[in-house]
Amino acid sequence: MSEKIIEFYFEFGSPYGYFAANQIDELGKEFDREVIWKPYMLGTAFAKTGSVPLREVPLKGEYCMYDWERISAYTGTPWAVPDKFPTAVLAPPRAFYWLVDQGRTDLAKTYAKAAYKAYFADKRPVWLAEEAAEVASECGIDKQEFLTAVQDAHVKSRLIEEGQKAIDRGVFGSPYFIVDGERFWGWDRLPMIRDWLQQGKWS
C-alpha cells in the first residue's frame, strides 16, 4: 500500500460520516492521496467509551438535528432524517468488505456512497438487508449474491475484526481520519486535514 494515503473510518449510521463520505475523495485527489475507506460499527467504540448515539443525548441531540440540516444546506448535500434513526445498519458494511475482498474496491466505494444516500437523503430502510440489496442492484451488484454474502459467517467476522482493528488504532468516532499518523475526529476537521496535507506541521 502506498504511504500517501488517508484512512477514513466511518459508520453507515453516522450523519457526520455521510457528509464526510461526500467530500473525502475529492480532498484525496487534491493532494494525490489514496483514500482507504474503513467502515466499522460504532457500537464497538461506544462499548469502550461509554458513549451513546448523539440523538439520544439531552441538549446535544437537539443541536445535532439542526446541525445536520445546516451542513446539508452549507455543502449542498441532500439530507433527510431516516424513519428509523439511530439504528444498526449492518448489511452495507458487511457487503463493503465482501466486495473489497473480491478486489472490487471501487465498486465497494460506489456502493457505500449509494447506501449512505439511500439512508440519509432518500429515507430508504437500508437497515433491512432486502433494501440494502436493492441499492446494491442499482450499483450493478447481483442482489442474490449480496443477500447470501451479508449472511456469510466469514463476512460477518470480517466486519467484527475490522471493528477491533479500528479500536486498536484508537478510533472512537465517525468520521475519523488518520493521515501520516495524525488523527482527526469529525466532519469539521476536513479543513484541518487540508492544512496538514499542505504543511505537515502546525506551526
Secondary structure, DSSP 4 states (H G I P E B T S, - for coil): --SSEEEEEE-TT-HHHHHHHTTHHHHHHHTT-EEEEEE--HHHHHHHH----GGGSTTHHHHHHHHHHHHHHHHT------SS-S----HHHHHHHHHHHTT-HHHHHHHHHHHHHHHHTS---TTSHHHHHHHHHHTT--HHHHHHHTT-HHHHHHHHHHHHHHHHTT--SSSEEEETTEEEESGGGHHHHHHHHHHSS--
